[in-house]
Amino acid sequence: MDDKDNQPAPRPPFALPFYYGWFIIGLSFIAYLAASAVRSAPSVLIHPLEKEFGWGRTAISSAASLNLLTYGLMAPVGGWLLDRFGARRVVIGCLSLIAVGVTGTVFVRELWHFVLLWGIVLGVATGVTPALSASVASRWFIARRGLAIGILTNANATGQVIFLPILMALIVSHGWRPAMLLIVGTALLLLPAVWFWLRDYPAELGLEPYTDATTTAEQRSQARAAPRPFSFATFGDAIKTPTFWLLSGSFFVCGMTSNGLVGTHMIPHAIERGIAEVTAATAVGIMGVASFVGTTFAGWLCDRMDARKVLSAAYLFRGLSLFVLPYVSDASSLFVFALLYGFDWFATGPSTVALIAKHFGQDRVGVLFGLVFVSHQIGSAIAALGAGWIHSQFGEYYYAFLVGALMGLLAAGMALMIRRERPPALPAEFHISDLKPA
């Protein structure tokens, strides 16, 4: 008898009263928090670094901009790594590099030290995480996938809710270096949990992906099938479609109006309007709470209606909310903006992933979402640096926020231009003109 026949059947490491995939979502969510802390920290570091080293606003923004760009360029690599090696090994590598990179920033003395560590090392460290939500949710869920993606996408906002007020309080009371060590400790604390409990596929535990009564036989068959190996032909077919470029273009605007503009410059803008530092950081917490509601609701909607409409609505509300930000002058108006903007802060994520899975296949979600995410971070980098330049030229952010508002409205229209149905298989000789509008 084969020794394999005597081995016990795989099972979850401990009993749960619910599907183990939801625990995987929760653990991935918590692991994502360390990366979100790195992404949010520049907004609270700008003033301390200006005071201690005398670096200019544009110079510091250039490090944040480079981080966002590197983060985006690494996203397709991260998607490929997740598709190839699974979430467990990739997340462990990410958390380890975050701990090393943030520790290094504590010892910086020159601007190029900060640019190298924050802009490149931490950009690489966090750059493998954008596709994590898409990859994990696609492997563990058929039904409720939109909800799972919505929950994971909220890790970005939740990380800022948790970390920004604490980081700002530590900076005010003890300086920026102890605040950075908090991020290091968080990353190191999460490593054992990821190592022992995170799994890449339900089959490793003798489980099937999550389904319900609405799951079709075709969906079950696709979920059980072995993932297709990476193919440049599949990749090439995707980038030839208008759907890919419309998703990339709208996600470019998403990056401009979130990480690059609001994520980097809202707190400095609020402080310059006379709002206390901790109050400004608290506004980000309000944004995060509102985002948890809005993004989860967006994921829930994607399971029930046309994802194009969900995506368009998110960009529409984002554009409208950004018209408010230039006129923020006190804590009350800042909190109003935070609430309005927060509802759609990360709500573009679930619908973008849903559209990629629908049009290009769930087994290529990781790498293709990573590729689309490149445009997101290019937009982030341009906005982070551009808004810093606008501030240097005009002494305020008015025109930067106005451009962001108009771009949000443009992205709302782009989302509605995406084809309603999945296009047929592309012919060998393909031209964009061969596709008819929806």
C-alpha positions as CSV (number, residue, x, y, z in Angstrom):
1,M,0.0,0.0,0.0
2,D,1.3,3.5,-0.9
3,D,2.4,5.5,2.1
4,K,0.2,8.4,0.8
5,D,-2.9,6.3,1.5
6,N,-2.0,6.2,5.2
7,Q,-1.7,10.0,5.5
8,P,-4.6,11.9,7.1
9,A,-6.8,14.0,4.8
10,P,-5.8,17.7,4.9
11,R,-8.0,19.9,7.1
12,P,-7.9,23.4,8.5
13,P,-5.4,24.0,11.4
14,F,-8.2,24.6,13.8
15,A,-12.0,24.3,13.9
16,L,-14.1,27.3,13.0
17,P,-17.9,27.8,13.1
18,F,-17.7,29.3,9.6
19,Y,-15.9,28.7,6.2
20,Y,-12.1,28.8,6.6
21,G,-11.9,31.1,3.6
22,W,-13.3,33.9,5.7
23,F,-10.5,33.5,8.2
24,I,-8.1,33.7,5.3
25,I,-9.7,37.0,4.3
26,G,-9.3,38.2,7.8
27,L,-5.7,37.2,8.1
28,S,-4.9,38.7,4.7
29,F,-6.7,41.9,5.8
30,I,-4.5,42.2,8.9
31,A,-1.3,41.5,7.0
32,Y,-2.3,44.2,4.6
33,L,-2.4,46.8,7.4
34,A,1.4,47.0,7.7
35,A,1.6,47.9,4.0
36,S,-1.2,50.5,4.3
37,A,0.7,52.1,7.2
38,V,3.8,52.6,5.0
39,R,1.6,54.1,2.2
40,S,-0.1,56.6,4.6
41,A,2.9,57.7,6.6
42,P,4.3,60.4,4.2
43,S,1.4,62.7,4.9
44,V,2.4,62.9,8.6
45,L,6.1,62.9,7.8
46,I,6.2,66.0,5.6
47,H,6.2,68.7,8.4
48,P,8.6,66.8,10.8
49,L,11.1,66.2,8.0
50,E,10.9,69.8,6.8
51,K,11.6,71.1,10.4
52,E,14.5,68.7,11.2
53,F,16.4,68.6,7.9
54,G,15.2,71.7,6.1
55,W,14.1,69.7,3.0
56,G,11.6,71.4,0.7
57,R,8.0,70.2,0.2
58,T,8.7,69.3,-3.4
59,A,11.8,67.3,-2.4
60,I,9.9,65.3,0.2
61,S,7.0,64.8,-2.1
62,S,9.4,63.3,-4.7
63,A,10.2,60.5,-2.3
64,A,6.5,59.8,-1.8
65,S,6.0,60.1,-5.6
66,L,8.8,57.6,-6.3
67,N,7.3,55.2,-3.7
68,L,4.0,55.3,-5.4
69,L,5.5,54.8,-8.8
70,T,7.7,51.9,-7.7
71,Y,4.7,50.5,-5.8
72,G,2.7,50.6,-9.1
73,L,5.5,49.2,-11.3
74,M,5.9,46.2,-8.9
75,A,2.2,45.5,-9.0
76,P,2.3,43.2,-12.1
77,V,5.3,41.4,-10.6
78,G,3.4,41.0,-7.4
79,G,0.4,39.6,-9.3
80,W,2.7,37.1,-11.1
81,L,4.3,36.1,-7.8
82,L,0.9,35.6,-6.2
83,D,-0.2,33.5,-9.1
84,R,3.0,31.5,-9.2
85,F,4.0,31.1,-5.5
86,G,0.8,31.9,-3.5
87,A,-0.1,34.5,-0.9
88,R,1.7,32.8,2.1
89,R,5.3,33.2,0.8
90,V,4.7,36.5,-0.9
91,V,3.2,38.1,2.2
92,I,6.0,36.9,4.4
93,G,8.6,38.4,2.0
94,C,6.6,41.6,1.9
95,L,6.4,42.0,5.7
96,S,10.1,41.2,6.1
97,L,11.2,43.8,3.6
98,I,8.9,46.4,5.2
99,A,10.5,45.8,8.6
100,V,14.0,46.2,7.1
101,G,13.1,49.3,5.0
102,V,11.3,51.2,7.7
103,T,14.0,50.5,10.2
104,G,16.5,52.0,7.8
105,T,14.5,55.3,7.6
106,V,15.1,55.8,11.3
107,F,18.8,56.4,10.6
108,V,18.5,58.7,7.5
109,R,20.6,61.8,7.5
110,E,20.5,62.9,3.9
111,L,17.6,63.4,1.4
112,W,18.9,60.7,-0.9
113,H,18.9,58.2,2.0
114,F,15.2,58.9,2.5
115,V,14.4,58.8,-1.3
116,L,16.3,55.5,-1.7
117,L,14.6,53.8,1.3
118,W,11.1,55.2,1.1
119,G,10.9,55.6,-2.6
120,I,12.5,52.4,-3.8
121,V,13.0,49.8,-1.0
122,L,9.5,50.3,0.5
123,G,8.0,50.8,-2.9
124,V,9.2,47.3,-3.8
125,A,8.2,45.9,-0.4
126,T,4.6,47.1,-0.6
127,G,4.3,46.7,-4.4
128,V,3.4,43.1,-4.2
129,T,0.3,43.7,-2.2
130,P,-2.1,45.5,-4.6
131,A,-3.1,42.2,-6.3
132,L,-3.5,40.4,-2.9
133,S,-7.2,41.0,-2.5
134,A,-8.0,40.0,-6.0
135,S,-5.8,36.8,-5.9
136,V,-7.0,35.6,-2.5
137,A,-10.7,36.3,-3.1
138,S,-10.6,34.7,-6.5
139,R,-9.0,31.5,-5.2
140,W,-11.2,31.0,-2.1
141,F,-14.6,32.4,-3.3
142,I,-17.0,31.8,-6.2
143,A,-20.1,33.2,-4.5
144,R,-19.6,36.3,-2.4
145,R,-16.4,37.2,-4.2
146,G,-17.3,40.8,-4.5
147,L,-18.0,41.0,-0.8
148,A,-14.7,39.3,0.0
149,I,-12.8,41.8,-2.3
150,G,-14.6,44.7,-0.7
151,I,-13.5,43.6,2.7
152,L,-9.9,43.2,1.7
153,T,-9.8,46.4,-0.2
154,N,-10.9,48.1,3.1
155,A,-7.5,47.2,4.6
156,N,-6.1,50.3,3.0
157,A,-8.5,52.6,4.7
158,T,-8.6,50.6,7.9
159,G,-4.8,50.8,8.1
160,Q,-5.0,54.6,7.9
161,V,-7.8,54.7,10.5
162,I,-5.7,52.8,12.9
163,F,-2.2,54.1,12.1
164,L,-2.5,57.8,11.1
165,P,-3.9,59.2,14.4
166,I,-1.4,57.0,16.4
167,L,1.5,58.0,14.2
168,M,0.6,61.6,14.4
169,A,0.2,61.4,18.2
170,L,3.6,59.7,18.5
171,I,5.2,62.3,16.3
172,V,3.8,65.2,18.3
173,S,4.8,63.6,21.7
174,H,8.0,61.6,20.9
175,G,9.2,62.5,17.4
176,W,8.9,60.8,14.0
177,R,11.4,58.0,14.6
178,P,9.5,56.2,17.4
179,A,6.4,56.4,15.1
180,M,8.3,54.6,12.4
181,L,9.3,51.8,14.8
182,L,5.6,51.2,15.4
183,I,5.3,50.1,11.8
184,V,8.3,47.8,12.2
185,G,6.9,46.1,15.2
186,T,3.6,45.6,13.5
187,A,5.2,43.9,10.5
188,L,7.3,41.6,12.7
189,L,4.4,40.7,14.9
190,L,2.3,39.5,11.9
191,L,5.0,37.2,10.4
192,P,4.3,34.1,12.7
193,A,0.5,34.3,12.1
194,V,1.0,34.3,8.3
195,W,3.5,31.5,8.4
196,F,1.3,29.1,10.5
197,W,-2.2,29.9,9.3
198,L,-2.3,31.4,5.8
199,R,-2.9,29.0,3.0
200,D,-2.9,29.5,-0.8
201,Y,-5.7,27.2,-2.0
202,P,-8.8,25.6,-0.4
203,A,-7.6,22.2,-1.6
204,E,-4.6,22.4,0.7
205,L,-7.1,22.0,3.6
206,G,-9.4,19.6,1.8
207,L,-11.9,22.3,1.0
208,E,-13.7,23.7,-2.1
209,P,-14.1,27.4,-2.9
210,Y,-17.0,29.0,-1.3
211,T,-20.3,28.6,-3.3
212,D,-24.0,29.0,-2.8
213,A,-27.2,28.1,-4.6
214,T,-26.5,30.6,-7.4
215,T,-23.1,29.1,-8.3
216,T,-23.2,27.5,-11.8
217,A,-21.7,24.2,-12.8
218,E,-19.3,26.0,-15.1
219,Q,-18.1,28.2,-12.3
220,R,-17.4,25.2,-10.1
221,S,-15.5,23.5,-13.0
222,Q,-13.4,26.6,-13.6
223,A,-12.6,26.8,-9.9
224,R,-11.4,23.2,-9.7
225,A,-9.3,23.5,-12.9
226,A,-5.6,23.9,-12.6
227,P,-4.5,27.6,-13.1
228,R,-3.3,28.3,-16.6
229,P,0.4,29.0,-16.8
230,F,1.4,32.6,-17.5
231,S,1.1,33.3,-21.2
232,F,2.3,36.3,-23.1
233,A,-0.3,35.6,-25.7
234,T,-3.1,35.9,-23.1
235,F,-1.4,39.0,-21.8
236,G,-1.1,40.4,-25.3
237,D,-4.8,39.7,-26.1
238,A,-5.8,41.6,-22.9
239,I,-3.9,44.8,-23.6
240,K,-5.4,44.9,-27.2
241,T,-8.9,45.4,-25.9
242,P,-10.6,48.8,-25.2
243,T,-11.9,47.3,-21.9
244,F,-8.3,47.0,-20.6
245,W,-7.4,50.6,-21.4
246,L,-10.6,52.0,-20.1
247,L,-10.0,50.2,-16.8
248,S,-6.4,51.4,-16.8
249,G,-7.4,55.0,-17.6
250,S,-10.0,55.2,-14.9
251,F,-7.7,53.6,-12.4
252,F,-5.1,56.2,-13.4
253,V,-7.6,58.8,-12.1
254,C,-8.2,56.7,-9.0
255,G,-4.5,56.9,-8.1
256,M,-4.4,60.6,-8.8
257,T,-7.3,61.5,-6.6
258,S,-6.6,59.1,-3.8
259,N,-3.0,58.2,-2.8
260,G,-1.3,61.0,-4.8
261,L,-3.6,63.9,-4.0
262,V,-5.6,63.3,-0.9
263,G,-3.4,60.7,0.7
264,T,-0.2,62.8,0.4
265,H,-1.4,66.4,0.6
266,M,-4.7,66.6,2.5
267,I,-3.2,66.7,6.0
268,P,-0.6,69.4,5.1
269,H,-3.4,71.4,3.5
270,A,-5.5,71.1,6.6
271,I,-2.6,72.1,8.9
272,E,-2.0,75.2,6.8
273,R,-5.6,76.2,7.2
274,G,-5.0,76.3,11.0
275,I,-6.4,72.8,11.8
276,A,-4.5,70.9,14.6
277,E,-2.3,68.1,13.5
278,V,-4.1,65.4,15.4
279,T,-7.5,66.7,14.3
280,A,-6.3,66.4,10.7
281,A,-5.1,62.9,11.2
282,T,-8.5,62.1,12.9
283,A,-10.2,63.2,9.7
284,V,-8.4,60.4,7.9
285,G,-9.8,58.1,10.5
286,I,-13.3,59.3,9.6
287,M,-12.5,58.7,5.9
288,G,-11.5,55.2,6.8
289,V,-14.7,54.4,8.7
290,A,-16.8,55.8,5.9
291,S,-14.7,53.8,3.4
292,F,-15.3,50.6,5.2
293,V,-19.0,51.1,4.7
294,G,-18.8,52.4,1.2
295,T,-16.3,49.8,-0.1
296,T,-18.0,46.9,1.5
297,F,-21.3,48.1,0.0
298,A,-19.7,48.5,-3.4
299,G,-18.5,44.8,-3.2
300,W,-21.9,43.7,-2.2
301,L,-23.4,45.6,-5.1
302,C,-21.0,44.0,-7.6
303,D,-22.4,40.6,-6.7
304,R,-25.9,41.8,-7.6
305,M,-25.7,44.4,-10.4
306,D,-23.6,45.7,-13.4
307,A,-20.1,46.5,-12.0
308,R,-19.7,49.3,-14.6
309,K,-22.4,51.3,-12.9
310,V,-20.9,50.7,-9.5
311,L,-17.5,51.9,-10.7
312,S,-19.0,54.9,-12.4
313,A,-20.9,56.0,-9.3
314,A,-17.8,55.7,-7.2
315,Y,-15.9,58.1,-9.5
316,L,-18.8,60.5,-9.7
317,F,-19.1,60.9,-6.0
318,R,-15.3,61.2,-5.7
319,G,-15.2,64.0,-8.2
320,L,-18.0,65.8,-6.5
321,S,-16.5,65.5,-3.0
322,L,-13.2,66.9,-4.2
323,F,-14.9,70.2,-5.2
324,V,-15.4,70.6,-1.4
325,L,-11.8,70.2,-0.3
326,P,-10.4,73.6,-1.5
327,Y,-13.0,75.4,0.8
328,V,-12.1,73.5,4.0
329,S,-11.3,76.0,6.6
330,D,-12.0,74.4,10.0
331,A,-12.4,71.0,11.7
332,S,-16.1,70.8,11.0
333,S,-15.8,71.3,7.2
334,L,-12.8,68.9,7.1
335,F,-14.9,66.2,8.8
336,V,-17.7,66.8,6.3
337,F,-15.3,66.3,3.4
338,A,-13.8,63.2,5.1
339,L,-17.2,61.7,5.3
340,L,-18.2,62.4,1.7
341,Y,-14.9,61.4,0.2
342,G,-14.5,58.4,2.5
343,F,-17.6,56.6,1.1
344,D,-15.9,56.2,-2.3
345,W,-12.2,56.3,-1.2
346,F,-11.5,52.6,-2.1
347,A,-14.9,51.7,-3.6
348,T,-13.4,51.5,-7.1
349,G,-11.4,48.3,-6.2
350,P,-14.2,45.7,-6.0
351,S,-15.8,46.7,-9.3
352,T,-12.5,47.0,-11.1
353,V,-11.5,43.5,-10.0
354,A,-15.0,42.2,-10.9
355,L,-14.7,43.6,-14.4
356,I,-11.3,42.1,-14.9
357,A,-12.5,38.7,-13.8
358,K,-15.5,38.9,-16.0
359,H,-13.7,40.0,-19.2
360,F,-10.4,38.2,-18.9
361,G,-11.0,35.2,-16.6
362,Q,-10.6,34.7,-12.8
363,D,-7.3,32.8,-13.1
364,R,-5.5,35.8,-14.6
365,V,-7.0,38.3,-12.1
366,G,-3.7,38.6,-10.1
367,V,-1.4,39.5,-12.9
368,L,-3.9,41.6,-14.9
369,F,-5.0,43.6,-11.9
370,G,-1.4,44.2,-11.1
371,L,-0.9,45.5,-14.7
372,V,-3.9,47.8,-14.4
373,F,-2.6,48.9,-11.0
374,V,0.5,50.3,-12.7
375,S,-1.6,53.1,-14.2
376,H,-3.1,53.7,-10.7
377,Q,0.3,54.4,-9.3
378,I,1.5,56.4,-12.2
379,G,-1.4,58.7,-11.5
380,S,-0.5,58.6,-7.8
381,A,3.1,59.6,-8.5
382,I,2.1,62.4,-10.9
383,A,-0.4,63.8,-8.4
384,A,1.9,63.6,-5.4
385,L,4.7,65.4,-7.2
386,G,2.4,67.7,-9.2
387,A,0.4,68.9,-6.2
388,G,3.7,69.6,-4.3
389,W,4.8,71.7,-7.3
390,I,1.5,73.6,-7.5
391,H,1.8,74.4,-3.8
392,S,5.3,75.7,-4.4
393,Q,4.1,77.9,-7.3
394,F,0.8,79.2,-5.8
395,G,1.3,78.8,-2.1
396,E,-1.9,76.6,-1.8
397,Y,-3.5,73.4,-3.2
398,Y,-6.6,75.0,-4.8
399,Y,-5.8,74.2,-8.4
400,A,-4.6,70.7,-7.6
401,F,-7.9,69.8,-5.9
402,L,-9.9,71.4,-8.7
403,V,-8.1,69.3,-11.3
404,G,-8.7,66.2,-9.2
405,A,-12.4,66.9,-9.1
406,L,-12.7,67.2,-12.9
407,M,-10.7,64.1,-13.4
408,G,-13.1,62.1,-11.2
409,L,-16.0,63.2,-13.4
410,L,-14.1,62.1,-16.5
411,A,-13.4,58.6,-15.0
412,A,-17.1,58.2,-14.2
413,G,-17.8,58.5,-17.9
414,M,-15.0,56.2,-18.9
415,A,-16.4,53.4,-16.6
416,L,-19.7,53.5,-18.5
417,M,-17.9,53.1,-21.9
418,I,-16.7,49.6,-20.9
419,R,-18.4,46.8,-22.8
420,R,-21.4,45.3,-21.0
421,E,-20.5,41.7,-22.0
422,R,-17.3,39.7,-22.2
423,P,-15.9,40.1,-25.7
424,P,-15.5,36.9,-27.9
425,A,-12.1,35.3,-28.2
426,L,-9.8,37.6,-30.2
427,P,-8.7,36.5,-33.6
428,A,-5.1,36.0,-34.5
429,E,-5.1,39.1,-36.6
430,F,-6.8,41.7,-34.3
431,H,-7.3,45.4,-34.7
432,I,-9.0,47.7,-32.2
433,S,-11.4,48.8,-35.0
434,D,-12.7,45.2,-35.2
435,L,-14.5,45.7,-31.8
436,K,-18.0,47.2,-32.1
437,P,-19.1,49.6,-29.3
438,A,-21.5,48.1,-26.6
